[in-house]
Amino acid sequence: MSEEENVPAETAESAAPALGVNDLKLMANIIEVVSNRGAIKANEMAAVGSLYNNLMNFLIANGAIQPAAPEVAEEAEVEATEEESND
């Protein structure tokens, strides 16, 4: 008789690997690094971008990360500052 046959079903199920929020955050960071390094081919960008967006939406919805401030607002502030300095 092997050891696997002696292991109760509950123990075998609890030993199954699982993904946690930290693993998902790491996956999102890896995608960011890889894309910044140009390691994603043009024909792969849509799939990778979709996966990244799904990961980020999940992490934000679960409170694991804070949503990034919209860059549009920052650009508007810079433009307003530039206009004031030109006057």
N, C-alpha and C positions, 0 to 999 in steps of 0.2 A: 504494500500500500504506500502511495507517495504522500508527501506532506500536503500537496494541494487538496487531496481528498479529505484531509482531516481539518482543513480550515473552514470555520463556519461561514455561511453565506454573508452574514452581516459584516464580518471582518474583511472579506474579499471586496465588497462594495465600497466600504469606507476607505480602502487603500487606493481607490481609483484616483488618478490625477485630476486636478481641477484648475480652472483659470480663475484668477482673482482680479480685482480692480487694478492692483499694481501691475499685473501682467499686461492688462489692456493699455494702461498708461505707457508702459515700456514699448509696446507695439506701436503706439502713436508716435512716440519719440524716435523710434527706429525709422519709421516712414519719413519723418521730417528730415532726419540726417541723410538718409539715402537720397531723397529728392534734392536736397541742397548740394549733394556731391555729384548730381547728374547721373546717377546709376540706374535711373528708370528710363526705358526706351519709350519713344513716342507712342507706340501702339499699346503700351502698358499703362499709360498715364490715367486713362479713364477708370480702369479697374482699381488702381491703387488709390486714386483720389476718392472714389466712391467708398472704398473700405475705410480710408482715413476719416471721411465725413461721418460715416456710421459710428466709428469708434468715438469720435469727439462728441457727437450728439448723445451717445449712450453715457459717456463719462460726465457730461454736463448735466444731463437729466438725473443722474444718480448722485450728484453733488460731489463727485470725486475730484473734479477740477472746476475752476471758475471760468465762465465764458470770457473770451478775449474781448477787450474794448474794440469797438469798430474803428477801423483805420480811417474811414471816411471822415469821422469827426475830427481826428487829428489833422488830416489834410486841410479841412476847412479852417481850423484854428491857425495853421501855418499861413494859409493864403490871406486870412484876415490880418495877421501880424505883418505880412509883407506889404499889404496895401496901406496900412497905417504908417509904416516906415517910409514908403514912397511919397506920402503926402507932405 
